[in-house]
Amino acid sequence: MTRRTGRLREALGAFAANWRNVSLRRAQLSFFAAWAAECAFTVALSIVAYDAGGALAVGIVGLVTVLPSAVLTPLLAPLADRGRRERVLFIVSAARGAAMGIAALIVALSGPVFAVYAVAAASSVAASLFRPAHSALLPGLCRTGNELAGANVVRGMLDSLASLIGPLVAAVLLALVDSSAVLAVAAGSAFCAALLVTRLKYESAPSGHAPRAARVPSLMTEVVEGIRAVTDNRGLLLILLLVAAQTFTRGALTVFSVVVAIELLDMGDSGAGALMSALGVGAVCGSLAASMLVSTWRLGAWFAIGVAVWGAPIALIGVFPQQTPALLLLAAVGVANALIDAGGFTLVGRLTPDAVMARVFGLLETLVAVSIGVGSLVASALIEGFGIRPALIIVGLLCPVLAVASWWRIRRIDRTVQDLDEELGLLKRVPMLDPLPLPVIEMLARGLEPVDVDAGATVFAQGEVGDRYYVIESGEIDVIGDGRHITTLGPGEGFGEIALLRRTPRTATARARTATRLRALTADRFTTSVLGFSSSAVVAEEDVDERLGRYRPAGRHD
């Protein structure tokens, strides 16, 4: 009972932290408005395509509308790594609102259906840029891995609510009015998403991480850097490939939902919205369960389970083609979707350096866009060739098979994140490092070098040039100045910052009192991070003043 109560308290804490942080709250609500618009827009577009050309048209439109975004997203995503990411969110949300509004007008005036498809393709380009920028923004608004996991859980719940409310609103409007009304409401929601991200307050990465001239290479060069960040990290590559398999199934589901509702279950046009709403209900319930996993180091395992469960229920719909089982099975898919959001996006954010974060998420969105398009086309071809029930079974088995095959590699990723969390926890014990945003302190954690010092050995001597900052993992360090003992430092304390921050020789000698395990940071990495953020720079200055107030080397007055 105590363990469950603790998990519940941590889950509630994740939601409370998102609400108290004004910028994080506005960013999350913007995501909800944007995704609700996208879900309603997808339902309306599917109905427009089905009325114009049947199931095959739905599949073709699904592919055609994502091709432009698949090509342009990796080329445009580097722009979100160059400046403040909320500006990208504002621009793309406003562009999506305009595109959806134009589509609503064309449908209302009975204009050419191909014009609707063209506008939908333009909207998909903007939509594909929203997630990379938003996903790259979230770590900068968080300070710990658990806080980031909590933010992704909250976003997953909002995603689930949007997946429920968007199709539900679409179903009601389709029953009462027509597709143009759905498109108009979606446009309004997209404009709300744009307004919500204005005036976000957070500290972006310091320009001091690299010379200005070196930070403006060609877009293609930056794209290649993003690709290398993925291909050089096998764990990250595996996560992206599993997401691609899941979104392939999701693309197939956009076709299946229409055909199953109309042809297999006799639910009519609004039945497609009802089926997708069932998925949203399950996703909301799944998000509540996922919130209990925020503090665990097994997010990879839950992610793999989510991938498996995303496909299995779809196969079972082909076995049990009745309304009630279909609704329940799609609710199970929604639960799996919540696990994927909590585990997958958090792991990508934890495994990716901040400097290429938006590019990696851009590549992810490209995989998502291509996979959804290919999935919708393959689903249409399977329906035409084998019928709806065999198509459901064939596509539904893909994700479970891949999840089982990759299980042990996913568990190794969990252990890697656990090790990173332990090092991050050590750094967070140092007051001047604690205020740093999560991506920055994780960068420091990845750069830690182990240093073992025997009892009585000198780490550095007074008067030497400083080239490293040290944090004590275990053991004790005596600080000796001008031959007298000043203080003894223990685990979780750092030393060596004065020479680096004031650019002076070492002001004292550091000697191991016991066998000691240290973690070292290079001077450039330490100073760039600490001085690049006002919150940490203020604490660092106070720390230096306090230490020099206790002891100042003879003959030095600066």
N, C-alpha and C positions, 0 to 999 in steps of 0.2 A: 504493500500500500504506500509506504514511504517513497519508494522509487517512482511509482506512478504519479504520486503527488508532486514530486520534484520535476518530473517530465512535464506535467501540466503547468506548473509554475513557470518553467522555462518557455513553454509554448506561448503562454499568455504574455510573458515578458517580451517575446519576439514581436508580437502585435503591438504592445505598448510602446516599444522602442521606435517602431515605424511611425506611430502616431505622434509621439513627442517631437521627433525630428521633423521640423516643418518642411524642409527641402525634400527629405525622403518621402514624406507624406504626399506632397504635391507631385513628385515624380511617379509615385505608385498610382495615384488617382489618374494621372495622365495616361499611364499604361492601360488602366481599366477602360477609360473612354476610347482610346485608340483601338483596343482589341475588340471591344463591343461593336464598334463601327465595322471592323473588318469581318467579324462573324456574321453580322446582319447583311453586309454587302455580299459575302460569299453565297449565302442562301438565296438572295435576290438574283444574283448573276446566274446561279445554277438553274433557277426556274426560268429565267429569260432564255437561256441556252436550250433547255429541254423543250420549251414551247416552240422554239425555232427549228430544232433538228433532232430531238430525242437524246437518248443516252450517249450516243457517239459524239454529238455536239457538245454535251457537257464535258466529256473527257478532252476533246480537242481544245475547247475554250480554256479548260484548266491548264493545259500545257502552254497554249499560246500566250495567256496572260502572265505566266511566270517566266517565260524565256527572256524578256527584256531585263527583268530584275536579276535573273541568274547571271546575265552577262555584265550588267552595270554595277551590281552591288559590290563585288570585290574591288572594282576600280574606284568607287566613290567612298567606300568605308574608311580609307586612310584619312579622309578629311576630318573625321571625328577624332582622330588621334592627334590632330594638329592644334586644336583649340578647345574651347569649352563645349562639352558635348550636348548641353541642353539647347544650344543654338541650333544644332543639327535637328534635334527633336522638334523644335518649333517649326522649322522650315518644312520638314517632311510631313508633319501633321497638317499644316495649312495646305500643302500641295495635295494631300490625300482628300481633304475636305472639298477642295475645289473640284477635283476629278470626280468624286462621288456625286457632287451637286450637278455637274454637267451630265453625268450618266442618268441621273433622275430626270433631268429635263428632256433628254433624248427619248427615254422610254415613255414619259408622259405625253410627248408630242407624236408618239408612234414613229419615231425616226428610224433610220437604218440600224439593224441589229449589229452590224459590223462596226459601226461608230461606237456603240456601247462597249464592244470588245476592246477597241483601241484605247478608249478612256480607261477601261479596267486594267489594261496592261500598264498604262502610265501610273495608275494608282498603286499597282503592285510594286513598281520600282520604289516609290516612296515608302510603302509599307515595309519592304525588305530592309530599308535603311533604319527604320525606327528601332527594331529590336537590337541590332548591333550597338547603336549609340546608347540605348537605354541600359543594356546589359553591361556596357563598359562604364557607364556612369555610376551604377549602384555600388561597386567596390569603393569608389572615391567618397561615397557618403557613409561608409561603414568603417569601423575601427578594429574589428576582430573577425575571425573566420566564422564564429557562431552568429555574429550579427549579420554577416553577409548571407549565411544560410537562412537566417530568419527573414531577411529581406526577400530572398528568393521564394521562401514559403509563402509569405504574404503576397508577393507578385503572382505566385502560382494560384493562390486562392482567388485573387482578382481576375486572373486569366480564366479560372473556372467559372466565376460568376459572370464574366463577360461571355464565355461560351454558352452559358445558360440563358442569360438575359438577351443577348444579341439575337440568337435564333428564335427565342420565344417571342420577342417583339416582332421579328420578321414574320413568324407564323400568324400572329394576331393581325398584323397589317395586311398580309396576303389574303387572309380570310375576309377582312372587312373592306379593304381597298384594292391595291395592286402592288406590283413590284416597284413602281416609281416612288410610292410613299416610303417603302423600306429604304430605298437609296437616298431619299431626302433626309430621313432621320439619321442614317449612317453619316451623311455629310456633316450634320450638326454636331454629332458626337466627336468627329475628327477635329473640328474646329475647337471644341472644348479642350481636347487633348493638347492642342497647340497653346492655348491660353494658360493652362496649368503649369507649364514648364518655364514660364517667364519668371525672372527674378529668383532663381534658385541660388542659395548661398552655400558655398563650399570652397575649399582650397584646392585648386587644380595643381597638377604636377608642376614643379618649378622649372623654369626655363633653363636653369643651371645644369640640368642633367646632361646637356650636350650643347656645343656651340650652336648659335642660331643658324649659321650657314649650313651646318650638317643636318639640321632638322627639316630642311625643305628640299628633299630629293624629288625626283619625278614620281608620279603616281605609280608607274609600273614598278619602279624600284621598291617602293613601299609595299606594293602587293606581293612582290617576291619575298620580302622580309616576313610578311604575315604567313605566307605559305611555308617558309622554312621553319617558322616558330611551331607550326603544326607537325610537319614531317619529321622534325628533329626530336619531337616528344611523342614517343609511342603511346603513352597513356592518353594524351590529348587527342591523338589521331584515332584511337579506338573509341573514345567517347563520341567524337564527331561522326564516325562511321555508324555507330549504333543509333545515333539521332537520325541519320539519313535513312536507316531502315525503318525507324518508327514513322518518320514523315512520309516515306513512300507509302506506308500503310494508311496514313492519314489522308494522303491524296486519293488513294483508292476509295476511302470511306466517303469522300465528297460525292463520288459517283454512286457508290453503293447506297447511300442514304436516300437519294432520289429514286433509284430503281427499286430498292427494297420497299420503300414507302408506297410507291404508285403501283408497281407490278406484282410484288410478292406478298405484301400485306394489305393492299387495297385501302390505304390511308389517305389518298389524294395528295394534292400539291402541298398542303400545309403539313402533311405527315413527315416530310423531310425536315422541317423545322422542329417538329415534335421529337423525332429521333435524335437530332443533334442536341436538343434541350436535355434529353435523358443523359447524354454524355456530360453535359454541364452540371447536372445534379450530382452525378457520381464524382465529378472533379471537385466540387465544393466539399463533399464529404471526405474525399481523399486528401484535400488540403488540410482539413482539421487533423487528420491522422498524421500527415507529413510534418505538421508543426511540432509533433512530439519527438521528431528525429533530429531537431536542430543541433543538439549538443553531442550527437553520436559521431563516431569516426567511420561509420559504415554507410555513408551516403552512396558510395559506388555500388554496394550490394543492393541497396534499395532502388537505385537507378536501373540496374540490370533486371530486377524483378519487375519494375515498371515497364521496361521494354517488352519483356515476355508477355505480360498481361495485356499490353496494348493490342497484341495480335490475336491471342487465343480466343477471346470472346467473339471476334469477328468470324473466325472459323466456325464457332459453335452456332452462330446465327444461321449459317448454311445448313447445319444439322437440325436445328429447331426453329423453323421459319414461322413463328407465331408472334403476335404483337407483344404480349407480356414478356416472354423470354427475351425478345429482341431489345425491349426497353431496359430490362434488367442487365443484359449483357453489355449494352452500350454504357450504362452507368458504371459497370466494372472498368470499361475502357477509360472513363473519366477519372476513376480512382488512380489508375496507372499513370494517367497524364500528370496528376499532381506529384507522384513520386518522381517522374522524369524531370519536372520543373525544379523540385527541391534538390535532387541529386545532381542532375546533368549540368544545369546552368551554374550551380555553385562550384562544381569540380572544374568546369572550364575557366571560371573566374579565378580559382585558386591555382591552377596549373599554368596560367598565361601571364607573362610580364605585362605591366600596365602600359608600357610604351607601344605595344602592338595589340592591345586588348580589343579595340574596335575592329581592327583588321581581322583578327581571329573570329570574332563574332560575325563579321561580314562574310567570311568564308563559310561559317556555319549557316548563315541565312541563304547563301548561294546553294549549299547542299540541300537545305530545306526546300528552297524554291524548285530546284531541279527535281528533287525526289517527289515532291507533291505533284508536279506536272507529269513526271513519268508514271507515278502511281496511278493518277487519274486516267492516263492514256492506256496503261496496261490493264487496268480494271475494265475499261470500256471494251478493249479487245477480247479479254477473257469472257466477258458477258456475251459478246457477239459470237464467240467461238464455242463456248462450253455451257453457257447459261449462267444465271445469277448464283445459284447455290454452289456449284463447283468453283466459281470464281471467288466466292467468299472464303471457302476452305483453303484454296491455294494461297491466296494473299495472307490470310490469317495465320498461317503456319510459319511465315518468314521470321517474324520477330522472336518467337519462342526459341526457334532453332539457333539463331545467332546469339541470343542472350545466354543460352546454356553453353555454347561453344566458347564464349569469352569470359565465363565466370571467374576463373582463377586469375586472369590478367586484371580484371576489375578489382579483385580483392587486393592485388599488389598495389594498385593506385590508392586504395584506402590506407594501406600502411604508409605510403609515401606522404599522404596528407597528414596522417597522425604524427609522423616525424617532424613535418613542417610546423604543425601546431605547437609542438613542444618547444621548438626553437623560437617561434614567435612569442610564446608565453614567457620565455626567458627574457627576451628583449622588452616586452611590455612591462616588466618589473622595473626597468630603468625609467625614472620620471621624465627625462628629456625625450625619450623615444615613445613613450606611451601615447602622446597626442597625435602621432603620425597616422595618416590614412592607411587603411589596410593594404592597398597595393604597394605602398612605399615600404612599410615595415616588413612585408613579405619579401620584397626585393632584398632588404637587408638580411633577412633570415636565410635566403638562398645564398648570400655571399659570405656567410660566417665560415671562418676557418678554425678548426680545432687546434688548440695549443696546450700541450701537457708540460707542466713545470714541476720539477722535483722540489722537495722541501729544501729551503735555503738558497735556491737558485734565483737569480735576478731576471726579472722580465724586461726591464729597461732601467738605465741609470740616469741620475740627475745630470742635465747638460746635454744629453743625446738629442738628436733630431727625431721628432715624433713622426711615425709613419703608420701607426695603427691605434685603433680604439679597442679596448678589451672589456668583456663582460664575464664575470665569474660564474661558472656553472656549478662547480663544487670546490671546496677548499677555502683557504684564507690567504689574503695578500696584505703584507705590512707596507705602509707608505712611510718612507724615511726621507726627511729633508735636512740638509746640512748636518747629517750625522745623528739627528734625533728622531725618535719615533713620533709620527703625527697621528696616525689612526690605523685601524685594521679593518679591511673590507671583507665581506663574505658573499655567499651565493646570491645572485640577483643584482649585485652592485657592479657599476662600471667604473673604469678609470682610464686616464690617458687623454681626456678630451681637451685639457687646457692647452697643451702644445699644438693641437690641431686647430682649435677654434681661435686662439690668440696668435698662432703662427710664431711661437717661441720655442726655444729648446725645452726639454723635459724639466719641469720645476721641482721634481722629487724623484726618488728611486722607488721602484715597486719590486718587492721581494716576496717570494712564496714562503709563508709561515709553515704550511703543510703541503703535501702533494696536492697540486691544484690543477683543475681542468678549466681552461679558458676558451672563450670564443672571441675571435678577432675580426675586426672590420678594417678594410683599407681606409686611409685618410680621405681619399676622394669620395668614396662611397658614403662615408660617415658624414662629412661636412656638407656635401651636396644635399643630402636628405634632411639633416637637422636644420641647416640654415635656410633651406628652401621653403619652409613652412613657418609662418609667424608664431603659431602656438608652440611648436617645439623649440624655435629659436629663443623665445622669451624664457622658457624653462632652462634651456642650456646656459643662457647668460646668467641667470640667477644662480645656477649650480656653480659656475666658474667663480662668480663673485664670492659665494659662500666659502668655497674651498680656499680661495686666495685670502679671504678674511681670516681664516684659521692659520694659514701659513703662507708666507711670501718669501721666496728664496733671497738670501743675502745678496745685496748688490743689484737687485732688479726693482725698478719702480714703475714699469709700464704695465 
